[in-house]
Amino acid sequence: MKLMGKRAAILMALCLLFTFGLSFFLYSYVRDAAAWATYPVNRHLYRNGRLVSAGDIYDRNGDVLAASENGARRYHGDGAVRRAVMHLVGDADGNVATGLQVSYRSTLTGWNVFTGAYSFDQGGGRSITTTADAPLCKAAYEALNGRRGTVGVMNYRTGEILCMVSSPSFDPTKPPDVNDPKYEGVYLNRLLSASFVPGSIFKLVTAAAALEQLSGLPDRVFVCDGLLELDGGRITCPRTHGTQDFGQTLTNSCNVAFAELALDLGPAKLTQYAERAGFNSQNMQMDNISVAGGSFTLDGAREADIGWAGVGQHKSLVNPLTYMQFVGSVAHGGQRVKPHIIKGTGVGFLTVPRLAFSASAGRSMSAGTADALKGMMRDNVLNNYGEGKLGGYNLCGKTGTAEVGGGLKPHSWFVGFLDSDKAPLCFAVLVENGGAGSAAAAGVAKTVLAQAVKGIRD
């Protein structure tokens, strides 16, 4: 009896071990099998580590951006379009982590838990239709003209990304020599995966905080002598602005005035509004793609540090997509929307629209504050930048010249939106080391927006 008892105990232990092992395997299978099946050693999908079998990728107009054909991956027929959308589509070697051919590879290969990634013909996976407009991306890429930087354009009511361009880029049919200095950082999607010093575009955040937290602002008079001495350093302006009201401080982009506002707000309030604008956000996602969160901190800051933080310097870093979302909220009555690049998935061009339970991403400011900022940004364009070919679309914007140190030219920014029912678009343009925002980024933005509204006018 003792022997039978021991055998029964051993058998029970083996059964429990088997059950545990099977449960662990099933859990791992559900969690990780898609990654196992789509790993580059799978010869059903890859050849020499390069993706050859996957579904098609389309732009919003139905143009093929990538497809599988005759045992290879082919891309758009226009080389400029291929380079412009490379960070969106990705390369066949999978080096661009944010590209759809990596971030949506299980969708493109047709993976499911019952049949895996197997298909009877190459390219048998599901297709993806994006919200991107290929001609608009091409216009943005060409406007950057080889300079490092990024351009984003988004519908601030729906969250659809129409343009997502990062430079430098390359033709996916001709992989680059990454040892060539001109291709340094070529795999990085600067709109999604990088953060930069914001410079004066951050003044929109400081202005929003001041409108909501400081009383008597409409009647306040600011005096700029070009210099403000503070504990820990001094705040300087490129020129003396003299006496000005609050609205004029943004039009003049006065560092002295915005440093004073930052000090009046204090570190806690300034940080609170920076975080409403997307700074310090963690684990932000656009569809299945991770987005950098930027950073903003005033821990241990002295007066001069707070002042410089209020004008977008100090230790501030901003992600271009996140800030475009914030700027779009100014146009949208203070309401932020969730950005997305996936319009739908399907077989071929038969698209099933993406599921979206809510486009809302919370408020960054009140409707009254958004309306006041909108008017100030409109005055900026009328008094400083001009509209170019965008007359009738109520361009509202703010430039930024972000000092980066090291003897390098500052980054050039232009952010804003069209206050238009016909073209509800917000944008963010960054030209790295491009100099003054009004000189470099503003020109790129106007060119891109002119292309965006061309179809509406036609």
Buried (B, 14 or more C-beta within 10 A) or exposed (E): EEEEEEEEEEEEEEEEEEEEEEEEEEEEEEEEBBEBBBBBEBEBBBBEEBBBBBBBBBBBEEBBBBBBEEEBBBBBEEEBBBBBBBBBBBBBBBBBBBBBBBBBBBBBBBBEEEEBBBBEEBBBBBBBBBBBBBBBBBBBBBBBEEBBBBBBBBBBBBBBBBBBBBBBBBBBBEBBEEEEEEBEEBBBBBBBBBBBBBBBBBBBBBBBBBBBBBEEBEEBEBEBEBEBEBEEBEBEBEEEBEEBBBBBBBBBBBBBBBBBBBBBBBBEBBBEBBBBBBBBBEEBEBBBBBBBBBBBBBEEBEBBBBBBBBBBBBBBBBBBBBBBBBBBBBBBBBBBBBBBBBBBBBBEEEBEEBEEEEBEBEBBBBEEBBBBBBBBBBBBBBEBBEBBBBEEBBBBBBBBBBBBEEEEBBBBBBBBBBBBEEBBBBBBBBBBBBBBBBEBBBBBBBBBBBBBBEEEEE
